Amino acid sequence: MKTHEFTYQTFLEHVKQFIDAGTEFFHALGVSEDELGVFADAAFNLDRKSRTSPDKPDATAS
């Protein structure tokens, strides 16, 4: 595993660059914070659902 050594100042710069990159990505998505929140909530809700279906598979389903 590679380790990194930072001075206090270089660590602050690293964190600032990380935040700036995240902000740029968020703006590039072109969605509001509310829309992103709705999407995230839906994704988390899907993850909580059962992994198995209560019905048998249907070969005609697409």
Biotite code that builds the C-alpha atoms (Angstrom):
import biotite.structure as struc

atoms = struc.array([
    struc.Atom([0.000, 0.000, 0.000], chain_id="A", res_id=1, res_name="MET", atom_name="CA", element="C"),
    struc.Atom([1.297, 3.430, -0.931], chain_id="A", res_id=2, res_name="LYS", atom_name="CA", element="C"),
    struc.Atom([1.433, 5.997, 1.848], chain_id="A", res_id=3, res_name="THR", atom_name="CA", element="C"),
    struc.Atom([1.344, 9.753, 1.463], chain_id="A", res_id=4, res_name="HIS", atom_name="CA", element="C"),
    struc.Atom([3.030, 12.318, 3.623], chain_id="A", res_id=5, res_name="GLU", atom_name="CA", element="C"),
    struc.Atom([1.544, 15.790, 3.854], chain_id="A", res_id=6, res_name="PHE", atom_name="CA", element="C"),
    struc.Atom([2.483, 18.936, 5.628], chain_id="A", res_id=7, res_name="THR", atom_name="CA", element="C"),
    struc.Atom([-0.433, 20.780, 7.141], chain_id="A", res_id=8, res_name="TYR", atom_name="CA", element="C"),
    struc.Atom([-0.435, 23.229, 4.224], chain_id="A", res_id=9, res_name="GLN", atom_name="CA", element="C"),
    struc.Atom([-0.194, 20.587, 1.495], chain_id="A", res_id=10, res_name="THR", atom_name="CA", element="C"),
    struc.Atom([-2.970, 18.585, 3.160], chain_id="A", res_id=11, res_name="PHE", atom_name="CA", element="C"),
    struc.Atom([-5.233, 21.654, 3.169], chain_id="A", res_id=12, res_name="LEU", atom_name="CA", element="C"),
    struc.Atom([-4.472, 22.167, -0.525], chain_id="A", res_id=13, res_name="GLU", atom_name="CA", element="C"),
    struc.Atom([-5.211, 18.504, -1.245], chain_id="A", res_id=14, res_name="HIS", atom_name="CA", element="C"),
    struc.Atom([-8.588, 18.747, 0.519], chain_id="A", res_id=15, res_name="VAL", atom_name="CA", element="C"),
    struc.Atom([-9.396, 21.990, -1.330], chain_id="A", res_id=16, res_name="LYS", atom_name="CA", element="C"),
    struc.Atom([-8.617, 20.325, -4.684], chain_id="A", res_id=17, res_name="GLN", atom_name="CA", element="C"),
    struc.Atom([-10.841, 17.380, -3.757], chain_id="A", res_id=18, res_name="PHE", atom_name="CA", element="C"),
    struc.Atom([-13.712, 19.701, -2.844], chain_id="A", res_id=19, res_name="ILE", atom_name="CA", element="C"),
    struc.Atom([-13.216, 21.761, -6.009], chain_id="A", res_id=20, res_name="ASP", atom_name="CA", element="C"),
    struc.Atom([-13.273, 18.624, -8.173], chain_id="A", res_id=21, res_name="ALA", atom_name="CA", element="C"),
    struc.Atom([-16.469, 17.458, -6.468], chain_id="A", res_id=22, res_name="GLY", atom_name="CA", element="C"),
    struc.Atom([-18.076, 20.850, -6.993], chain_id="A", res_id=23, res_name="THR", atom_name="CA", element="C"),
    struc.Atom([-17.109, 20.863, -10.685], chain_id="A", res_id=24, res_name="GLU", atom_name="CA", element="C"),
    struc.Atom([-18.562, 17.366, -11.089], chain_id="A", res_id=25, res_name="PHE", atom_name="CA", element="C"),
    struc.Atom([-21.791, 18.396, -9.354], chain_id="A", res_id=26, res_name="PHE", atom_name="CA", element="C"),
    struc.Atom([-22.176, 21.407, -11.672], chain_id="A", res_id=27, res_name="HIS", atom_name="CA", element="C"),
    struc.Atom([-21.357, 19.293, -14.742], chain_id="A", res_id=28, res_name="ALA", atom_name="CA", element="C"),
    struc.Atom([-24.263, 16.984, -13.885], chain_id="A", res_id=29, res_name="LEU", atom_name="CA", element="C"),
    struc.Atom([-26.609, 19.892, -14.436], chain_id="A", res_id=30, res_name="GLY", atom_name="CA", element="C"),
    struc.Atom([-29.035, 18.899, -11.694], chain_id="A", res_id=31, res_name="VAL", atom_name="CA", element="C"),
    struc.Atom([-30.187, 20.684, -8.573], chain_id="A", res_id=32, res_name="SER", atom_name="CA", element="C"),
    struc.Atom([-29.345, 19.503, -5.061], chain_id="A", res_id=33, res_name="GLU", atom_name="CA", element="C"),
    struc.Atom([-33.012, 18.566, -4.642], chain_id="A", res_id=34, res_name="ASP", atom_name="CA", element="C"),
    struc.Atom([-32.982, 16.426, -7.809], chain_id="A", res_id=35, res_name="GLU", atom_name="CA", element="C"),
    struc.Atom([-29.756, 14.748, -6.715], chain_id="A", res_id=36, res_name="LEU", atom_name="CA", element="C"),
    struc.Atom([-31.308, 14.067, -3.298], chain_id="A", res_id=37, res_name="GLY", atom_name="CA", element="C"),
    struc.Atom([-34.386, 12.459, -4.873], chain_id="A", res_id=38, res_name="VAL", atom_name="CA", element="C"),
    struc.Atom([-32.126, 10.267, -7.031], chain_id="A", res_id=39, res_name="PHE", atom_name="CA", element="C"),
    struc.Atom([-29.971, 9.250, -4.055], chain_id="A", res_id=40, res_name="ALA", atom_name="CA", element="C"),
    struc.Atom([-33.027, 8.439, -1.932], chain_id="A", res_id=41, res_name="ASP", atom_name="CA", element="C"),
    struc.Atom([-34.428, 6.261, -4.721], chain_id="A", res_id=42, res_name="ALA", atom_name="CA", element="C"),
    struc.Atom([-31.104, 4.431, -5.084], chain_id="A", res_id=43, res_name="ALA", atom_name="CA", element="C"),
    struc.Atom([-30.872, 3.803, -1.336], chain_id="A", res_id=44, res_name="PHE", atom_name="CA", element="C"),
    struc.Atom([-34.474, 2.568, -1.260], chain_id="A", res_id=45, res_name="ASN", atom_name="CA", element="C"),
    struc.Atom([-33.750, 0.090, -4.072], chain_id="A", res_id=46, res_name="LEU", atom_name="CA", element="C"),
    struc.Atom([-30.781, -1.220, -2.131], chain_id="A", res_id=47, res_name="ASP", atom_name="CA", element="C"),
    struc.Atom([-33.001, -1.963, 0.877], chain_id="A", res_id=48, res_name="ARG", atom_name="CA", element="C"),
    struc.Atom([-35.502, -4.047, -1.096], chain_id="A", res_id=49, res_name="LYS", atom_name="CA", element="C"),
    struc.Atom([-35.446, -7.818, -1.177], chain_id="A", res_id=50, res_name="SER", atom_name="CA", element="C"),
    struc.Atom([-32.967, -9.431, -3.544], chain_id="A", res_id=51, res_name="ARG", atom_name="CA", element="C"),
    struc.Atom([-35.531, -12.066, -4.555], chain_id="A", res_id=52, res_name="THR", atom_name="CA", element="C"),
    struc.Atom([-38.814, -11.744, -6.363], chain_id="A", res_id=53, res_name="SER", atom_name="CA", element="C"),
    struc.Atom([-41.988, -13.112, -4.775], chain_id="A", res_id=54, res_name="PRO", atom_name="CA", element="C"),
    struc.Atom([-43.045, -14.445, -8.214], chain_id="A", res_id=55, res_name="ASP", atom_name="CA", element="C"),
    struc.Atom([-41.535, -17.040, -10.541], chain_id="A", res_id=56, res_name="LYS", atom_name="CA", element="C"),
    struc.Atom([-39.560, -15.677, -13.537], chain_id="A", res_id=57, res_name="PRO", atom_name="CA", element="C"),
    struc.Atom([-41.612, -14.905, -16.631], chain_id="A", res_id=58, res_name="ASP", atom_name="CA", element="C"),
    struc.Atom([-39.887, -15.770, -19.894], chain_id="A", res_id=59, res_name="ALA", atom_name="CA", element="C"),
    struc.Atom([-41.986, -13.176, -21.746], chain_id="A", res_id=60, res_name="THR", atom_name="CA", element="C"),
    struc.Atom([-40.896, -10.301, -19.512], chain_id="A", res_id=61, res_name="ALA", atom_name="CA", element="C"),
    struc.Atom([-38.366, -7.933, -21.026], chain_id="A", res_id=62, res_name="SER", atom_name="CA", element="C"),
])
